[in-house]
């Protein structure tokens, strides 16, 4: 859980050259790539190399592997997203938001 003004929880591991523009990073999370605005990374989530996440929620214990783009998505608790996955929620006319 995040509170206004709080962005990175104690115990989170942020790798070198990582860009943090999102809502927050959960306790004991392990991040190593690109984290853009509107993104929330919850406790014990692991984000591998060459991953870009925008306007998404990554739930507790979820893992997102390398060469992946996650946008406008809700990644559930303990989910494992395989390498080279792309989510974009675009139907050709409208950009959809997760619920």
C-alpha positions in Angstrom: 0.0 0.0 0.0 1.3 3.5 -0.9 0.6 6.8 0.7 0.7 10.2 -0.9 4.3 11.3 -1.3 5.7 7.8 -0.8 7.3 6.3 -3.9 9.8 3.6 -3.0 9.3 1.2 -0.1 12.1 0.1 2.2 13.8 -3.1 1.0 13.1 -2.5 -2.7 16.1 -3.2 -5.0 16.5 -0.7 -7.9 19.1 -1.7 -10.5 21.5 0.7 -12.2 20.2 3.1 -14.9 16.6 2.4 -13.9 14.1 5.1 -14.6 11.4 5.5 -12.0 8.4 7.7 -13.0 5.6 5.6 -11.6 3.3 5.7 -8.6 5.3 3.5 -6.3 7.5 0.5 -5.7 6.6 -2.1 -3.2 8.7 -3.5 -0.4 11.1 -6.3 -1.4 10.5 -5.6 -5.1 13.4 -6.2 -7.5 13.5 -3.9 -10.6 16.0 -3.7 -13.3 14.7 -1.7 -16.2 12.1 0.9 -17.2 9.2 2.0 -15.0 7.0 4.8 -16.5 4.3 7.1 -15.2 1.0 5.6 -13.9 2.7 2.3 -12.9 2.5 0.7 -9.5 4.8 -2.2 -8.6 3.6 -4.1 -5.5 5.5 -6.1 -2.9 7.9 -8.9 -4.0 7.4 -8.2 -7.7 10.4 -8.9 -10.0 10.9 -7.0 -13.2 13.8 -8.3 -15.4 16.0 -6.5 -18.0 14.7 -4.7 -21.0 11.1 -4.4 -19.6 9.1 -1.2 -20.1 5.9 -0.8 -18.0 3.5 2.1 -18.4 0.1 2.9 -16.7 -0.1 -0.6 -15.2 -0.4 -2.3 -11.9 1.9 -5.2 -11.1 0.5 -7.2 -8.2 2.3 -8.8 -5.3 4.8 -11.5 -6.3 4.3 -11.1 -10.0 7.3 -11.7 -12.4 7.8 -10.0 -15.7 10.6 -11.4 -17.8 13.0 -9.7 -20.2 12.2 -8.0 -23.5 8.6 -7.2 -22.5 6.3 -4.2 -22.9 3.3 -3.9 -20.5 0.9 -1.0 -21.0 -2.6 -0.3 -19.6 -2.6 -3.7 -17.8 -3.4 -5.2 -14.4 -1.0 -8.1 -13.7 -2.5 -10.3 -11.0 -0.9 -11.7 -7.9 1.9 -14.2 -8.5 1.5 -14.0 -12.3 4.5 -15.0 -14.4 4.7 -13.0 -17.7 7.0 -14.7 -20.2 9.8 -13.1 -22.2 9.0 -11.0 -25.3 5.3 -10.4 -24.2 3.5 -7.2 -25.3 0.2 -5.8 -23.9 -1.3 -2.6 -25.3 -5.1 -2.8 -25.1 -5.6 -0.9 -28.5 -8.4 -2.1 -30.8 -7.3 0.1 -33.8 -9.5 3.1 -32.8 -9.5 3.4 -29.1 -7.0 2.7 -26.3 -8.8 0.7 -23.6 -7.9 0.9 -19.9 -7.8 -2.0 -17.5 -10.6 -2.4 -14.9 
